[in-house]
Amino acid sequence: MGPSKRAPGGFTLVELLVSMVLLSMLMVGMLSVMRSMAQAQERVERRLDSSDELRVATAFVEAVMGHASARRSSRILHAGESPYQFSARPQELVWVGVMPARFGMGGRSYFRLALENGAAGAALVLRFAPWDGAAALPDWNAAQSYIVANAVTSFAMFYEDAWQPVPQWVNTWQRVDSLPARVRIDLVTDAGPWPLWIVPMRVLAANQPGGSRFTTGG
């Protein structure tokens, strides 16, 4: 009796099903890894964009706020009213300063840093207009603007009163004999809190006429 013939080689239906299941699981795993890598890359890009936004915005605000003027107002003052063209509240800071020439519009200007609400939500906006010597402030709606940060969820400013026995931060500036030494800006957006942001005010030389412990410009 001769040797028996072997069945031709191939896969059974069960083997094919197992192979398909394993291949599907492998593809799902690869897709999950690729999705995780794409999400990580997107987070990194968002963080880099946020870092660039923070760096540019803080540099601009610090440049214009660091050239603020202690020029006194020419209007008739009421009792207890500040002689400076300066107003500091928790969510609005108004001052007269000097726009550095590198930002395209050099010279003395009016500035306002404040929280504004728009169609896209709350934003921290710096507005500025050429200074004309008038005691009245400009129409801020017609002034040029620069958006410091979008999607703001929390914002407050504090002003350092360095003339107290122990320097302290206040949320509204009420002194009429001086101006803040520094401004602290607490800012949170939907991307998270910004780092601690303190803008120093330069000290005007004591022997300069009209001197005060505040930045002077132009």
Steps between C-alpha positions, in 0.01 A plus 500: 500500500654829388548814717190719559474832321511821716236768453621804304642781727275800602323677786187383660206735553578521873860596430389771260257644756767500771746673264243765411423567867870532585557730201204716604631528855844597366347769276292638788811515717697680227217748445484568873876563513484730195208691652688543827808625312288748302335628820837537670635693201193724505547568872866586444410737215231665712746542785761650266242735350389599849861561604561719195177690566596553862854613415392750233206633700692547823791668319265751336304580816815532709657731241210746496421475870868539582505838322208655686503872568452679830384813320238683703161588359433859399135489606362653818504230766239426763593419858653154526535462122828371359705758308630230267337374181485161657217274611550154646216260581478120527422443132605826336821702494513836318813707464700736278830359381746477217459245223845360413591579139571133425127429515435732208337796676747683715413794723278583794170312499194418703474137608234279649544138606164345580280194473254524212210274411436410137328241283789258556497550877710708737838631387775707657547797269755781491364811327707805408460836328733796435524740791367846407557677831131513581381425851218282366571139410456383139211299362630153578266336249675694223852434633739243362499172685723202572358177639727382779308178571180335378258272682568662836324327788651699789678835510602750766770762550665606824720802567793510736490777758867519590453801727342303782722383791460157341435512122162356414290421194168685454238442232412869456750785506373786714815691597520852356862566591666215309452217254553123530847353510389180322192346342408135548280338237318179592373337181333168425380385158324183392849359434593550866656766726778725372822511703533763771516832311639807676585815304741737679461876466832676453602757757528860383828659608453692825668814365272521197227767526161356583667178611306215644565133559347405169623444148536810291501518125579748228 
